[in-house]
Structures are given as structure tokens and as C-alpha cells.
């Protein structure tokens, strides 16, 4: 068994067990999610995923050879095209949000804190540290799809069914399979001390994911004084 199978899968299983039982996730599975809450989730995810892509790009800058660059480039490309653009185009349309509104969203504290941690790991560590910080966001959602979609009784054209189904699509499974192989290679032959450091990074990112599902998404938690933010610079006139 590799590092993923031996060290990460037990953690992933426990984390998924917590998130999959949250009211927010259960509302998705049952199709009882209040529309406004799902809109909030999609808008926040869009902002988060742009920062998340930047973190992968920082990891790309740490690659030491062509093979690593080619592999890491595919992740950056797939993250931009397969998540950022999907949220910007498909999901924005599904929840009735225009692109200006998507771009105007102020990233919530839980999201901003999460990506700040991921960026710190990417900048201060090597490829293994970067991977441990970023991998949970991808692999956990694959488990959500595999665990929950078989028991979802919603029609296949239902928005929430489609959201779950995305994470068990052939493209998504191939992407995460590739990342699993990278995890095992990057973490091979690490000392016990090095493994402990990597597992701590992984655990922090997993806990950030739990906090989002337990609080931020369900309660639509933003900043205490959200109104003091100016017009988002991305939509402000020059």
C-alpha cells in the first residue's frame, strides 16, 4: 500500500462521515436545499476556486523537471477549466447569477483563511506539502459522489443530483486517480517526521472543509461588517 491507501484513506473516511451527515449536505442529497443557500455556496466556491487554482500554480513553480511540470500543468489546466469555468458558466446559470455578480462576491472568512493556509504551504514547502494542502478539496468530493449518489432518489436532471454526479464523472475520476498516484510518489520514502508534517497539513485542510459544511455554507456566514467592503476591484471601472 502507498501513502494514500495507508495513511490518508482512513482520515478521508472519517472526514466524509462527518460532512456527509451535515444538514447542508443532507439537504443537497434530498433536494431540500433552500435555493438561496445553494446560490451562496456556488458564488463562494467560484471565488475560492480561483485562489485554489493560483495555489496549484505556485506548486507548478516548484517543479524541478519536465515530467513534473507536465503533470502539474495538467492539474492547473484541469482546475481552471474543470472547476473555475464550470462554476462561472454552468453553475452560475443554474442558480441564476450573472457573471458580474459572481465577480463581485467578497470571499467569506472561512474561504479566505483556507486558501491563505493552502498558499502558505505551497510557498513555504515543496511539492509534497503543496499536494497535502490542496488534495483534500478534490478527493473528498469524489468520495461524496461515490458515497451519496447511489442513494440519491432525485431525478437525474435535478440540479442537486447533477452537482453530486459531477464528482463521479469519468473526467473527475481520472483527475483524482492521477492525483492519488502523485501523492504516493511524492510521499514515498518520507521519514516518520516528514510524514507527520504532511499528515498535519492534510488534517488542517480536511478540518477547513468540515468547518465550511458545518457553518459557512449552512449559515451563509460572511464578514461581521460585510457592507464596509467597497465595490469589488474586479468590476470597478478604471
Legacy VTK file of the C-alpha trace (Angstrom):
# vtk DataFile Version 3.0
C-alpha trace
ASCII
DATASET POLYDATA
POINTS 238 float
0.000 0.000 0.000
1.088 3.537 -0.701
0.903 6.637 1.479
-2.596 7.407 0.195
-4.045 3.977 0.960
-2.280 3.513 4.288
-2.325 6.999 5.792
-4.905 9.150 4.013
-7.880 6.896 3.277
-8.735 6.331 6.985
-8.693 10.108 7.529
-10.756 10.745 4.402
-13.347 8.199 5.506
-13.721 9.853 8.902
-13.932 13.359 7.440
-16.518 12.282 4.849
-18.564 10.624 7.574
-18.833 13.972 9.346
-19.516 16.127 6.264
-21.999 13.735 4.673
-24.183 13.896 7.785
-24.293 17.693 7.969
-27.720 19.276 7.394
-26.316 21.165 4.417
-25.140 18.028 2.610
-28.305 16.137 3.508
-30.351 18.984 2.020
-28.446 18.534 -1.248
-28.950 14.757 -1.304
-32.674 15.064 -0.526
-33.240 18.046 -2.802
-34.491 20.164 0.111
-31.690 22.723 -0.035
-33.052 26.290 0.155
-32.251 27.861 -3.191
-30.558 30.905 -1.664
-28.146 28.725 0.303
-27.045 26.872 -2.812
-26.576 30.189 -4.620
-24.360 31.315 -1.746
-22.330 28.112 -1.986
-21.803 28.420 -5.743
-20.789 32.085 -5.548
-18.345 31.482 -2.709
-16.887 28.410 -4.399
-16.199 30.412 -7.532
-14.084 32.905 -5.600
-12.375 30.133 -3.635
-11.567 28.096 -6.736
-9.739 30.987 -8.374
-7.446 31.231 -5.339
-7.203 27.439 -5.256
-6.004 27.429 -8.870
-3.374 30.037 -8.016
-2.091 27.736 -5.261
-1.653 24.896 -7.747
0.226 27.341 -9.977
2.620 28.103 -7.109
3.218 24.368 -6.850
3.942 24.317 -10.584
6.764 26.802 -9.972
8.396 24.252 -7.628
8.652 21.550 -10.295
12.244 20.516 -10.973
11.960 18.685 -14.297
9.829 18.443 -17.427
7.912 15.374 -16.227
6.848 17.153 -13.032
5.964 20.322 -14.938
3.856 18.395 -17.445
1.995 16.590 -14.658
1.458 19.709 -12.558
0.408 21.743 -15.594
-2.426 19.295 -16.242
-3.723 19.861 -12.715
-3.602 23.650 -13.118
-5.330 23.381 -16.506
-7.987 20.938 -15.262
-8.675 23.024 -12.169
-9.143 26.175 -14.232
-11.228 24.574 -16.973
-12.974 21.854 -14.981
-13.900 23.789 -11.853
-13.466 27.558 -12.183
-15.043 27.739 -15.639
-17.764 25.212 -14.737
-18.769 27.384 -11.782
-18.501 30.584 -13.814
-20.567 29.304 -16.722
-22.741 26.268 -15.957
-23.445 26.697 -12.249
-23.854 30.460 -12.396
-26.571 29.941 -14.995
-28.182 27.150 -12.961
-28.576 29.360 -9.888
-29.481 32.490 -11.848
-26.386 34.567 -11.125
-24.854 36.763 -13.812
-21.089 36.978 -14.238
-20.833 40.481 -12.784
-22.477 39.259 -9.578
-20.130 36.248 -9.471
-17.109 38.503 -9.867
-18.392 40.953 -7.248
-18.577 38.376 -4.428
-16.373 39.050 -1.408
-14.718 35.805 -0.350
-16.029 34.762 3.077
-13.631 34.497 6.049
-13.688 30.692 6.094
-12.733 30.541 2.427
-10.094 33.248 2.691
-8.498 31.609 5.718
-8.488 28.234 3.975
-6.760 29.490 0.835
-4.289 31.527 2.915
-3.253 28.284 4.605
-3.018 26.472 1.267
-0.952 29.281 -0.230
1.394 29.273 2.782
2.001 25.534 2.337
2.570 25.956 -1.396
5.020 28.828 -0.920
6.944 27.504 2.084
7.040 23.797 1.247
7.874 21.546 -1.650
5.571 19.627 -3.949
4.545 17.136 -1.262
3.500 19.879 1.166
1.605 21.698 -1.576
-0.186 18.495 -2.559
-1.221 17.704 1.019
-2.781 21.158 1.398
-4.673 21.041 -1.912
-5.560 17.362 -2.306
-8.439 17.239 0.246
-10.575 19.650 -1.770
-10.522 17.276 -4.734
-10.506 13.823 -3.184
-13.212 14.474 -0.568
-15.714 15.467 -3.244
-15.048 12.263 -5.159
-15.957 10.336 -2.018
-19.109 12.454 -1.582
-20.225 11.468 -5.069
-19.363 7.800 -4.651
-20.976 7.577 -1.213
-24.117 9.628 -1.754
-25.143 9.464 -5.413
-26.206 5.770 -5.350
-28.774 6.557 -2.649
-29.945 9.841 -4.178
-33.510 9.454 -5.469
-33.720 12.836 -7.200
-34.356 12.944 -10.971
-31.152 12.968 -12.999
-31.956 16.413 -14.381
-32.315 17.831 -10.869
-29.713 20.490 -10.080
-28.586 18.824 -6.858
-28.341 15.396 -8.474
-26.172 16.916 -11.206
-23.954 18.542 -8.590
-23.244 15.160 -6.971
-22.911 13.371 -10.318
-20.147 15.729 -11.454
-17.828 14.262 -8.824
-18.146 10.734 -10.191
-17.853 11.703 -13.854
-15.158 9.937 -15.859
-13.123 13.135 -16.125
-13.240 13.772 -12.385
-12.362 10.170 -11.511
-9.417 10.253 -13.920
-8.212 13.523 -12.430
-8.304 12.250 -8.869
-6.758 8.906 -9.870
-3.823 10.870 -11.249
-3.534 12.889 -8.044
-3.561 9.683 -5.967
-0.615 8.396 -7.993
1.186 11.694 -7.450
0.531 11.563 -3.699
2.032 8.088 -3.453
5.086 9.072 -5.449
5.697 12.398 -3.673
5.301 10.858 -0.218
7.298 7.701 -0.886
10.353 7.148 1.331
9.494 10.017 3.681
10.799 9.709 7.235
8.354 9.352 10.102
8.928 13.003 10.998
8.306 14.134 7.408
5.166 12.014 7.208
3.860 13.575 10.412
4.315 17.046 8.924
2.484 16.065 5.738
-0.353 14.468 7.686
-0.726 17.603 9.795
-1.113 19.718 6.657
-3.660 17.264 5.277
-5.584 17.283 8.572
-5.765 21.086 8.639
-7.219 21.242 5.123
-9.706 18.480 5.970
-10.858 20.396 9.028
-11.311 23.549 6.959
-13.589 21.518 4.686
-15.634 20.345 7.690
-15.992 23.895 9.018
-17.359 25.063 5.666
-20.072 22.426 5.642
-20.967 22.735 9.309
-21.145 26.519 9.401
-20.288 28.713 6.426
-22.480 27.095 3.766
-25.369 26.203 6.069
-25.499 29.560 7.858
-24.271 31.645 4.894
-21.590 33.112 7.167
-19.781 36.168 5.829
-17.903 39.057 7.440
-19.343 40.847 10.521
-19.417 44.132 8.589
-19.736 42.899 5.046
-21.194 46.232 3.944
-17.952 48.161 4.594
-16.209 46.452 1.682
-16.006 48.727 -1.378
-17.115 47.688 -4.832
-15.008 44.687 -5.792
-11.974 45.885 -7.708
-12.582 43.240 -10.370
-15.754 45.007 -11.502
-14.837 48.617 -10.650
-14.312 50.993 -13.539
-10.751 52.047 -14.356
LINES 1 239
238 0 1 2 3 4 5 6 7 8 9 10 11 12 13 14 15 16 17 18 19 20 21 22 23 24 25 26 27 28 29 30 31 32 33 34 35 36 37 38 39 40 41 42 43 44 45 46 47 48 49 50 51 52 53 54 55 56 57 58 59 60 61 62 63 64 65 66 67 68 69 70 71 72 73 74 75 76 77 78 79 80 81 82 83 84 85 86 87 88 89 90 91 92 93 94 95 96 97 98 99 100 101 102 103 104 105 106 107 108 109 110 111 112 113 114 115 116 117 118 119 120 121 122 123 124 125 126 127 128 129 130 131 132 133 134 135 136 137 138 139 140 141 142 143 144 145 146 147 148 149 150 151 152 153 154 155 156 157 158 159 160 161 162 163 164 165 166 167 168 169 170 171 172 173 174 175 176 177 178 179 180 181 182 183 184 185 186 187 188 189 190 191 192 193 194 195 196 197 198 199 200 201 202 203 204 205 206 207 208 209 210 211 212 213 214 215 216 217 218 219 220 221 222 223 224 225 226 227 228 229 230 231 232 233 234 235 236 237
